[in-house]
Amino acid sequence: MILENLKEAPKDPILSLSAACKLDSNPNKVDLGIGVYRDEQGITPVMEAIKLAEARLLEAQTTKAYVGLAGNEAFNQSMIELMLGDNSSKSRAVGVQTPGASGALRMLADVIKASAPDATVWLSDLSYANHAPIMQTAGLTVRYFPYFDRNTKLVQTDAMMASLKEAGPNDVVLLHGCCHNPTGADLSFDGWQTITEMAVQQGFLPFIDMAYQGFGDGMEADAKGFRYLAERVESYVLTGSCSKNFGLYRERTGIAVIAAKTLAQSNRIKTRILEAARSSYTMPPDHGAELVNIILNDETLKVNWLNEVEQMRLRVDHLRNRLATVLREKSGHSHYDFIAQHKGMFSVLGISPLEAQTLSEKYSIYLVGSGRINIAGMQENHIDYIAESLLSL
């Protein structure tokens, strides 16, 4: 009978870690799995700019009526401004608000499938855990290009470019805009220049996932490589997230952006995203999008918000450098110095899945089997314990 033949789905490899950590009675337990920012008290705080925007929204909002398939259009424009700045491609870029960046990834995947049913999406090896499932569920073929060097723990740029020479007009190359998830190893600006030239010559579609703007080198610096590409390619698609840099994790606030050859063509493609949204979730939640729109269009709130993001960035950078330093001091070698070279919230340690399991089961340090740790989930008093546990493997 219907439903009775379904087996239990495997546990999510990341979300299940937090559940296990909550049940752990070890007072020294550390959750380095799920990708959320935590302060020194272990709390993911509501940002002050968000609180001020919420107070203003509570006072001014008069209705909870539907907003529309595209969501909050003022939010869409504000996010395009934030991600693109004064980039010339902005004149042909249009956006659709989505339920988080994962929603944006799926909507764009559906549109790519409708346009080119046999398209191949190239992903970095390693890549965000949800990239392949989203693309494959949309019916697209997934292929991987070399990216993370397991020896140096940095980007193997030459191997990456050599592999992508095979990508052509029926291919999509998905790139992380900054703060690569899960590795923390970012493409250099020279690398962005090379991939831009390849996209122009070979005709593949660049697909940029910008989930951590502001957490690497700063809000503007993090967009430098992507913006260089955007000004020079005929078309690109882009996803943006407000989970990290606005702290709106549970509000599921994201955007899908299309920049085709002309604004008219971008708007035609937008109608197909709206069609895909209608047959899925219909309309995205409004609360987070309106908060972002309020902040980005009020100079005082925007300055407050930018300062808060910068303080989070500096704190994560301090934790990253501190962990690398303590590991060097305790081990007497530079094996983990690469941690200080990574950007954003994550690093991949280069340990085996068995070693990652040992850290979870023996030391109550919960991390993904790939060896990814969430630097932004640490507190200062965790670092010695984490370093000692890691060096004991």
N, C-alpha and C positions, 0 to 999 in steps of 0.2 A: 504493500500500500504506500501511497504518497507519504513522504516524510520518514517512514520507518526504516528506510534503507540508508539514512544518513549517519555517518560515523562522526565522532567528535573531532573538531578541527584541532590541529596542533596549536599549542600555546604560542602567542606572539613572543619572539625571542627577546624583545626589549621590554615591553609592557609587563611581562610576567616577572621580570626581575624586581620591579618595585613592589609587587605583591608579595614576593618571597622575602624581601628585605623588611617589610612591615611586620611580618610574622616572626622574624628573627629576634631572639631575646638578648643577643650579644650586645652589651653596652657600647662596644667599639665598632658596631656595624656602620658601613658606609655605602650609600647608593650612588654609584658612578655609572648607572645604566641609562635611565631615561634622560633625554636631553632637555633639561630645564635649568635655568639659572637659580641658584640659591645664595642667600646672604650668609653672613657669619653665624647666624642663629639657625641656619638650615631651612629658612623660609623662602619661598618664591614670592616676593613682595608685590603688592599692587603699587605701581609707580605713582609718585606724587602728581605728575601731570595728568595721569589717568583719573585719579581721585578728583582733581579740580574740574576736569572735563565732565566727569559723571555728575558732579554737583550742578554744573551749568545745564547739562542735558535734562536732569530731573526737574529743574525749575522751568525749562523752556518747552519741553516736548508736550504736545497736546494730543497725539494720536499714536496708536500702535497698528494702524492700517498697513496693508501691504506696500512695499516700496517699489517692487518691480523685478523682472527677471534679471536685469543687469545689476541689481542691488543699488547701492548708494552711488550715484554718478559723480557727486562731488568728491566722495572718497576715491573713486577710480581715478579722477583727474589729479587729485592731490598725491596719490601714490605714484602715478606716472611721473609727476614732477620730482618727487623724492628720489626715485630710482634713476631717472634719466637726466636730471638737472637741466642744463641748457643744450643738451644733445640735439643735433639737427634732426635725428630720426623721430623726435617727439611729435613733429608735425604730422606724422602718418601713423602714430601709435594710438590704439584705443584699448580700453580695459573693461573687464567684467569682474565684479566682486564675486568671490567664491567662498564656500565653507572651508577655510584654511587653504594653505598652499597645496595640500594633497588634493583638495577639490579642484584647484586650478590645474594641477598636473593631469588629472583625469579628464577634465573638459578639453584641454588642448590635445590630449591623446585621442579622444573621440573625434575631434575635428581633423586631426592628421589621418586617422583611419578612414574617415569619410572622403578625404581628398586623395589619398594614396593608399589603398587597402593593403598593398604588398610592401609598404615602407618598412625599413629597418631603423630602429632607434639604437644608437651607439651609446653605451654607458661606460663610465670609468670603472676600472677594476682596482679598488673597491668603489662602491657608490652607496648612496642613501638606501637603507633597507627597503623602502617602499617604492623606489623607482621602478624596478623590474616588475613587481606584481601589478602595479598600476598600468604600465605599458602593455603587459601581456594580457591582462584582463580586458583591455580595450581591443585586443586582437592584433597587436603589433608584434613584429619580430624584434627580439632584443639580441644585441651583439656587444661584446665588451672590447675596449681598447686598453692596452697597458697604461697604468697610471702610477700606482704606488709601488715604489721600489722597496721590497721587503728587507733589503740589506741596509740601505742608507736611510730608509723611512721618509724619503723625500720623493718628489715627482720625477719619474723617469721620462723626461721630456722627449728625448730622441726616439725612444721606442713608441711613445704615444703618437708622435707625428708620423712616424713610419707606418704605423698601423692605419691611421686615418687617411693615408693617401688612397686607400681603397674606397673611401666614402664618396658617393656621387649624388646626382640630383634626386635620387629616390631614397636618400638617407637623411636621418636626423641625428645630429650630434648634441647630446645633452651635457652641458657644462655647469659646474657649480660656480656661481658668480663670485663667491669669496668664502672663506672659512669652510673648506671642504669637509663634508660629512660622509664617512666617519673619520677620515685620516688626519685632518688638520693640516695637510700638506697642500699648499695653494700653488696654482699655476703662476709663473712669473709674468711680468708685463711683456717681456720678450716672447714668452709663450703665447700670450693673447695676440700679439702682433702676427705671429706665425699662423695661428689657427684662423685668424681673420683673412689672411692672404689665401689660405687653403680653401676657405668657404667661398670666397669670391671666384677663385679659379675652378673649383670642382663642383660648385653648385649645391652643396648640401645645406640643409636648414639648421642654423644654430638654435638650440633650445636652452635658455639660461634659467637656472633655478637659483633665485636670490632669496635665501631664507635667513641670512644672518648679517645683513648690512649694518655696519656700525660696530661689530664685535671683533673685527680683525685689526685693521690699521686706522679705522675711523670711518664715519659715514660717507665722506666724499672719496677718500682713498680706496675704500673697498669696491667702489663702482668704476674705478679707472679703467681696468682691463675690459670689462663688459661694454662700457661706453665707447671705447675705442672701436670695438667690433661693431657696435650698433650703428655708428656713423658710416660704416664702409660696406656693409652687406646689403643686398637687395631686400631681404626679409629676415625676420627672426621672431621667435615667440619667447615670452618671459613669464615666470611666476614670481610672486612676491608674498612674503609672510609677515604678519604683525605679531606672531607669537613671541618671538625673542626680543626684538628691539622695542616693542610696546608692552611686553609682558602679558599679552592677551591670549594665553594658551587655550583656556577653556572657552573663549568667545569664538574661536574658529574663524579668524579674519584673514582672508587672503585675496589675491587678485591674479587673474590671467590677462596678459597683455599680448596683443598682436600688432606687429609692425610689418605690413606688406609693402609692395612697391609704391602704392599710392594710398591716400586716406580712404578713397572710395572702396578700394579692394579690402582694406582693413575692416571697414564697416560691413562689407558683405560677409566676411569671415566671422565677424562678431555675431551676426544673425544666426550662424550655424552653432556657435557656442551657446547662445540663448536657447536654440532648439534642443541641444543636448541637455542643458540645465532643466528645461521644462519636463523632459522625460525622466529626469533623475530626482533632484531635490526641489525643483521649481524656483525657489528664491532663497538666497543666503540670509543668515541672521543679521540683523541690522545694528545691534547695540555696539559691538566693537568697532564697526566701520564708522559709525557716527562719532565715536570718541576720537578716533584717529583723525577724522576730518576736522573736528573742532580744534585739535592740537596743532595740526599742520597749517591751519588758517588763522591762528592767533599768535602773534609774534612773541608775546611773553610766555605763553604755554609752550611754544615750539622751542624757545631757548632753554626753558626748564627741562623739557624732555631730552633735548640734545645733551645737556649736561649730565642728566641721569644715565643716559646710554654710555656716555664717555666714562663715567665713574664705574659702571659695570664692566666695561671693556678693560679699564686699567686694573680693576681687581682681578679679573680672570687672567690677565697677562702677568700680574704679580704671582698668582698661584702657580701658573705654568712655569715661570722662571724659578720659583722657590722649590717646586718639586724636582726640577732638573738639577738644581744646585744640591739639594739634600741627597739625591741619588748618587751624585758624583762624590760627595763628601763621605757617604757611608760605604760606597763600593771601591773608591780609589781609582775608578776608571770613568771614561766619558761615553760609555755605551748608550746612556739615555739622554745625552745632550740634545738630541733631535727634538725632544719635547719643547725646548725653548724656541726652536725654529718654526714650530707649527703655529697656526693662526686660529682664533676663534675658540669655540667651546670644547672641541674634541681633539684627541690624539689616539692613534693606534700604536700600541706598545710593541707589537711584533712578537707577542707570546702566543703559545699554542692554545687551542680550545680547551685542552686538558688542564693547562696551567691556569687559564681563566676560571675554569670550574673549581680548581683547587683554591684559588683566591676567594671564591664565593663560599664554598663549603667549609673550608678550614679557618679562614680569616674573616668571614662575613663582609668581604669587599665585593660588592656586586657590580659586575661589568659584563659587556656583551662578549659572546664567544669569539668574535673576531679580534678581541683585544682592545676594542675601543673603550676609552674612559671619558667621562664627562668632567673635564677640568672645572667647569662652572658649577658642578655639584659638590665640590670640596669645601671644607672649612680649613682654616689655618692649622687647627689642632689635629687634623687628619693626616697631615703630610708625613710626619715621621713614621706613623703606623703604616701608611700605605707604602712608603719607601722600604721599610724593613720587611714587610710582608712580600713585596715584589722581589726583593733581593734574596729571599729565602727559598725561592722556587728552584 
